[in-house]
Amino acid sequence: MTGADDRRLRGLFFALALLYVIPFWVVGHVPTVDGPCHTYNAWILHQYGNVERYPLFQRYYEISAKPYPNWIGQAVMALLMYAVPPVVAEKLLVSGYALLFLAGAWYLVGAARPEERWLAFLAFPFVCHQLFQFGFYNFAISVAFFLLGVGFWWRHRDQPGDLRFAVGINLLLWLCYFSHILSLGLALVAISVLWLATLRRETWRRHLLHVAILLPQAVLPLWFFVTQRGGRMPSTWPFSQMARFLVRLEVLVTLNVEQLWLTVPLALLFLLLLLVTLRRGGLWRPESAFLLLALLFIVLYFASPEGAAGGWLLKNRLSLYPYLILLPGLSPRLGRRGAALATGVLTLAALGNLGYLIQGYRELGAEVDGFLAGLEPVAPNTRELTLLFERTWPTDVLSHATGYVALEKGLVDWDNYEAKTDFFPVRFRDSVDFPELRGLLEPGTYRVRPNVRRVDAVYLWRMPLGHPLGMRLRRSYTLTREDDGGMLFERGGG
């Protein structure tokens, strides 16, 4: 590839990357599942000292300074909120994630296959994967740092004595840890395998410096696992389901099952490129170690539980890595014309996927806006509970959408699941008197009278006409808003 070709390819890639942030800006609120909860807690972090305007934040929440792996998303948004409103801060965070992820894919492929950088265009459909659509922003960001960390180590592996390398790789891996511990663990596994694959008799003493350089990365994970109370969640997926989820790239199905029309051909394209790579030889090149890594990550995917150390959806997460780590291992050597044709096809596919995302986000964004409209009159500085009678598949973007109103009004959102765990910086105080929320996924079983003194407002979404819960609520609350499927019941502020 000539210098001019490389510049054109780079320009096309990063122009397309900029286009991939458009879905986040054509909506009033980014329609993800947990995103509102992250934004709400970042606002608590930002406004924690503002007791006059938000008196309930300090009364109900505390800030933990412990080095949990999920700090980065809330910390970045809390800092951005000094300059922009919370909803804009969230959009900037996810836009930054998309650009960072694509930059990581470009960097990793370029580090291993500088003459075949067009392979990085395969990464575009992975931007809005299932975990991102669930609102797992920290995990999504960690995957970007995984790509950057592995790429940085590979590019500078022959310079272990360089202080800049030692500082750079540790900073990237620490950023990976403070995003999500799974990506850090897999980055260390990847680096270890690549380290063994590049070990040579004549340079083994120098190669051992890598071990000393990476020793600091053991400290935080050891602390986390020693202090973590969560156990393993055994896998309940049969082998056929695991295989189908992986080979059809179902982790990229986020809006509708129709996306299988993209994910299945994409998985087949990965397989085709792998077969061409194997057929054309060159397996004894150092870069071929990435193929071994992809195989190892597939084994981990099948062998893993469904959850560990308090985290869940582990198989969904692990299904991403075999494809991503395969990118630098592919070498179909299509030649200049073949590479140009492949780039054109992948660009058109990326643009088609982008158009689908924009349309899908507009529809979901309108749904979120309609949901939030019913909460508009809720009194500030009160305690609110949302009960959903209707949920959507594959991602229920209304699950925690109340968080957007909660941050504006300074509410205590009893649906704030993050604050009930040990994984995030914002936590409920031990002294908090929680309402009885058993059977929350069956909202019709909600007990009104025992919770009246703990819940100042109840928001019902899509409650069937004549449901007895409405009658029970009217005995203790006043219906203050009924609008397009939403019913807001309130009592005096708490």
Buried (B, 14 or more C-beta within 10 A) or exposed (E): BEEEBBEBBBEBBBEBBEBBBBBBBEBEBBBBBBBBBBBBBBBBBBBBEEEEEBEBBBEBBBEEEEBBBBBBBBBBBBEBBEEEEBBBBBBBBBBBBBBBBBBBBBBBBBBBBEEBBBBBBBBBBBBBBBBBBBBBBBBBBBBBBBBBBBBBBBBBBEEBEEEEBBEBBBEBBBBBBBBBBBBBBBBBBBBBBBBEBBEEEEEEEEBEBBEEBBEEBEEBBEEBEEEBEBEEBEBEBEEEEBEEBBBBBBBBBBBEEEBBEBBBEBBEBBEEBBEBBEEEEEEEEEBBBBBBBBBBBBEBBBEBBBBBBBBEBBBBBBBBBBBBBBBBBBBBBBEEEEBBEBBEEBBEBBBEBBEBBBEBBBEBBEBBBBBBBBBBEBBBBBBBBBBBBEEEEBBBBBBBBBBBBBBBBBBBBBBBEBBBEBBBBBBBEEEBEEBEBEEBEEBEEBBBEEBBEBBBBBBBBBBEEEBEBBEBBEEBBEEBBEBEBBBBBBBEEB
